[in-house]
Amino acid sequence: MATAALNKTKIFLRMIKFEHTIFALPFAFLAMLLGSLIAHGQFPTLLQWLWVTLAMVGARSAAMSLNRVIDAKFDRENPRTANREIPAGLLSKADVWIFIVASFALLFLAASQLNVLSVYLLPIAVFFLVFYSYTKRFTWACHLILGITIGIAPLGGWVAVTGQLPLASFCLFLAVMFWLAGFDTVYATQDAEYDQTHGLHSIPSRFGIKKALWIARCFHVVSFAFFVGLYFLTPLTWIYLVGVALSGMIMIYQHLIVSEKDLSKVQLAFFPMNGTLSVVMFLFAFADMLVIRFY
């Protein structure tokens, strides 16, 4: 029984790609730390860390599970995704729906333990968590919608510890939004042909791979500009800017290793590079805030 439960847990974690939490979670933590430091002159409490982390886990688990249920038909027909858990028969839709309900329950519980504004804004977050999975059916701007959905993470982190949404929080939101939209556009080049033949929408299927890669580059230029803009709106110093510069180099490297004629390194550009970027941004911002707070 214990072995079966452990195996089922591993399948669920694989389905939601739990390791990809590293994309959004560092930015939620960054926003939480920075917002608390600016608003209260101190770092968040341990309980705030706990509830923000649980809220993020609940939100992302619900979103990924919804995406797998909603896209199960397309996943089954696409050779690249046919081995995912639902098409492969490892999980039933009923199993996944139960997991979705539990994930949303965790999100609501965590938000209720933070502050009133977190609860009031929760329906907006839930709307985008659900809405995104349908966007490929009618708009190539689905990457931007996903960017908004993930960008809500730092907004949520900021609200969770301050009950406020100042201009700086929206600057970070836009930086994360365009960063995510950029690398999701690159990732979608793998399915450009499939999307075209099955009536699904994406930037690569609408504009072609060459133009899509240029659009992704533009998204990342905008993202970089907003990361720099955060420096001017907060007490962050040159230490944070070093992290931004390194992150800019990571973005450039992603685009150097992926081209219209060679998409073999899309996976490398997608997970290791972007996971590294989010961690670099958090670590340098955190180091900067430690200096601001204690020196």
C-alpha positions in Angstrom: 0.0 0.0 0.0 2.8 2.4 1.0 4.7 1.6 -2.2 1.6 2.2 -4.4 1.0 5.5 -2.7 4.6 6.6 -3.2 4.5 5.6 -6.9 1.2 7.5 -7.4 2.8 10.6 -5.7 5.8 10.4 -8.0 3.4 10.2 -11.0 1.6 13.3 -9.8 4.8 15.2 -9.3 6.0 14.2 -12.7 2.6 15.3 -14.2 2.8 18.8 -12.7 6.6 19.0 -13.4 7.2 20.0 -9.8 10.7 21.0 -10.6 9.4 23.8 -12.8 8.2 25.6 -9.7 11.7 27.1 -9.8 10.5 29.4 -12.5 8.0 31.4 -10.4 8.8 30.6 -6.8 12.1 32.6 -6.5 10.3 35.7 -7.9 7.4 35.3 -5.4 10.1 35.1 -2.6 11.9 38.1 -4.1 8.7 40.1 -4.1 7.8 39.0 -0.6 11.2 40.0 0.8 11.4 43.3 -1.1 7.8 44.3 -0.3 8.2 43.6 3.4 11.5 45.4 3.6 10.0 48.5 1.9 6.7 48.5 3.8 7.8 47.4 7.2 11.6 47.7 7.3 12.0 44.0 8.1 11.9 40.6 6.4 8.7 38.4 6.5 7.9 36.1 9.4 8.4 32.4 9.2 4.6 31.9 9.0 4.4 34.3 6.0 7.2 32.3 4.3 5.2 29.1 5.0 1.8 30.3 3.7 3.3 32.0 0.6 5.1 28.8 -0.3 2.0 26.7 0.2 -0.1 29.2 -1.8 2.4 28.9 -4.7 2.5 25.1 -4.6 -1.3 25.0 -4.6 -1.7 27.5 -7.4 0.9 25.9 -9.7 -0.3 22.3 -9.0 -3.8 23.3 -9.8 -2.8 25.1 -13.0 -0.6 22.3 -14.4 -3.2 19.7 -13.5 -5.9 21.7 -15.2 -3.8 22.1 -18.3 -3.2 18.3 -18.5 -6.9 17.5 -18.2 -8.0 20.2 -20.6 -5.4 19.3 -23.2 -5.6 15.6 -22.8 -7.0 15.1 -26.3 -4.2 17.1 -27.9 -1.5 15.5 -25.8 -2.7 12.1 -26.9 -2.5 13.0 -30.6 0.9 14.8 -30.4 3.9 12.4 -30.5 5.9 14.7 -28.3 3.3 14.6 -25.5 1.7 11.2 -26.0 3.6 9.7 -23.1 2.2 12.2 -20.6 0.4 10.7 -17.6 -3.2 11.0 -18.7 -2.7 9.8 -22.4 -0.4 7.1 -21.1 -3.1 5.8 -18.7 -1.0 6.3 -15.6 -3.6 8.7 -14.2 -7.3 8.9 -14.8 -9.1 12.3 -15.3 -11.0 11.6 -12.0 -7.7 11.2 -10.2 -6.5 14.5 -11.6 -9.7 16.4 -10.8 -9.5 15.3 -7.2 -5.9 16.6 -7.1 -7.1 19.9 -8.7 -9.7 20.4 -6.0 -7.2 19.7 -3.3 -4.7 22.1 -4.8 -7.2 24.9 -5.0 -8.2 24.2 -1.4 -4.6 24.6 -0.4 -4.4 27.9 -2.3 -7.5 29.2 -0.6 -6.4 28.1 2.8 -3.0 29.8 2.4 -4.5 33.0 1.1 -6.9 33.1 4.1 -4.0 33.0 6.5 -2.3 36.0 5.0 -4.5 39.1 4.6 -7.8 40.4 3.3 -6.5 41.7 0.0 -4.9 38.3 -0.8 -8.4 36.8 -0.4 -10.1 39.5 -2.5 -7.6 39.2 -5.3 -7.7 35.4 -5.3 -10.6 35.1 -7.9 -8.4 37.0 -10.5 -5.5 34.6 -9.9 -7.9 31.6 -10.2 -9.4 33.0 -13.4 -6.0 33.1 -15.2 -5.0 29.7 -13.8 -8.0 28.2 -15.5 -8.3 30.5 -18.5 -4.8 30.0 -19.8 -5.3 26.3 -20.7 -8.0 27.3 -23.2 -6.1 30.2 -25.0 -4.3 28.1 -27.5 -7.7 27.3 -29.0 -8.3 30.8 -30.1 -5.3 33.2 -29.9 -1.6 33.2 -30.6 -1.2 35.6 -27.7 -1.4 32.5 -25.4 2.2 33.0 -24.4 1.4 36.5 -23.0 -1.5 35.1 -21.1 0.8 32.5 -19.6 3.2 35.3 -18.8 0.4 37.1 -16.9 -0.5 34.0 -15.1 3.0 33.3 -13.8 3.6 37.0 -13.3 0.8 37.0 -10.7 3.2 35.0 -8.5 5.4 38.0 -7.5 2.3 40.2 -7.2 0.9 37.6 -4.8 4.1 37.5 -2.8 4.1 41.3 -2.5 0.4 41.4 -1.5 0.8 38.6 1.0 3.2 40.4 3.3 2.1 44.0 2.7 -1.6 44.1 1.7 -0.4 46.6 -1.0 0.3 46.7 -4.7 2.7 49.7 -5.4 4.2 50.6 -8.8 7.3 48.6 -8.0 5.3 45.4 -7.7 3.8 45.9 -11.2 7.3 46.5 -12.6 8.4 43.1 -11.3 5.2 41.6 -12.6 5.8 42.9 -16.1 9.5 41.8 -16.0 8.4 38.2 -15.1 5.5 38.3 -17.6 7.6 39.1 -20.6 10.5 36.8 -19.5 8.0 33.9 -19.3 6.3 34.8 -22.6 9.7 34.9 -24.3 10.9 31.5 -23.3 7.5 29.9 -23.7 7.5 31.2 -27.3 10.8 29.5 -27.8 9.5 26.3 -26.3 6.4 26.4 -28.5 8.6 26.2 -31.7 8.8 22.4 -31.0 5.0 22.1 -31.8 4.7 24.7 -34.6 3.8 22.1 -37.2 1.5 20.1 -35.0 -0.4 23.3 -33.9 -0.8 24.4 -37.5 -2.3 21.1 -38.6 -4.6 20.8 -35.6 -6.1 24.3 -35.4 -4.1 25.4 -32.3 -2.7 28.9 -32.0 0.8 30.0 -31.0 3.3 32.6 -32.1 5.4 30.0 -34.0 2.4 28.5 -35.7 1.0 32.0 -36.7 4.2 33.8 -37.7 6.7 31.0 -38.4 9.7 29.9 -36.4 12.1 32.5 -37.6 9.8 35.4 -36.7 8.7 33.7 -33.5 12.3 33.6 -32.3 12.7 37.3 -33.0 9.4 38.1 -31.1 10.8 36.1 -28.2 14.0 38.2 -28.3 11.9 41.3 -28.2 9.9 40.0 -25.2 13.2 39.4 -23.4 14.5 42.9 -24.1 11.3 44.3 -22.6 11.7 42.0 -19.6 15.3 43.1 -19.1 14.2 46.7 -19.2 11.6 46.1 -16.5 14.1 44.3 -14.3 16.4 47.3 -14.6 13.4 49.6 -13.9 12.8 47.9 -10.6 16.2 49.3 -9.5 15.0 52.8 -9.9 11.7 52.2 -8.0 13.2 50.5 -4.9 16.2 50.8 -2.5 18.0 48.0 -4.4 21.6 48.8 -5.2 24.4 47.8 -7.6 24.4 44.2 -6.2 20.9 43.7 -7.7 22.0 45.2 -11.0 24.9 42.6 -11.2 22.2 39.9 -10.9 20.2 41.6 -13.7 23.3 41.8 -15.9 24.0 38.1 -15.4 20.3 37.3 -16.1 20.6 39.4 -19.3 23.6 37.3 -20.4 21.6 34.1 -19.7 18.8 35.4 -21.9 21.2 36.2 -24.7 22.8 32.7 -24.4 19.3 31.1 -24.7 18.9 32.8 -28.1 22.4 32.0 -29.3 21.9 28.2 -28.9 18.5 28.1 -30.6 17.9 29.0 -34.2 15.4 28.4 -37.0 17.6 25.7 -38.4 18.5 24.0 -35.1 15.9 23.5 -32.4 17.8 20.6 -30.8 18.7 22.7 -27.8 15.2 24.1 -27.0 15.0 21.9 -23.9 18.3 23.2 -22.6 17.2 26.8 -23.3 13.9 26.1 -21.6 14.5 24.5 -18.2 18.2 24.7 -17.1 18.7 28.3 -18.4 15.5 29.8 -17.1 15.7 27.9 -13.8 19.2 29.3 -13.4 18.0 32.8 -14.3 15.3 32.9 -11.6 17.6 31.6 -8.9 20.3 34.2 -9.9 17.8 37.0 -9.7 16.6 35.9 -6.3 20.1 35.4 -4.8 21.5 38.7 -5.9 18.4 40.6 -4.9 18.4 38.8 -1.5 22.1 39.6 -1.0 21.3 43.2 -1.8 18.5 43.3 0.7 20.7 41.8 3.4 23.1 44.7 2.9 20.3 47.2 2.9 18.7 45.7 6.0 21.8 45.2 8.2 24.3 47.7 6.9 
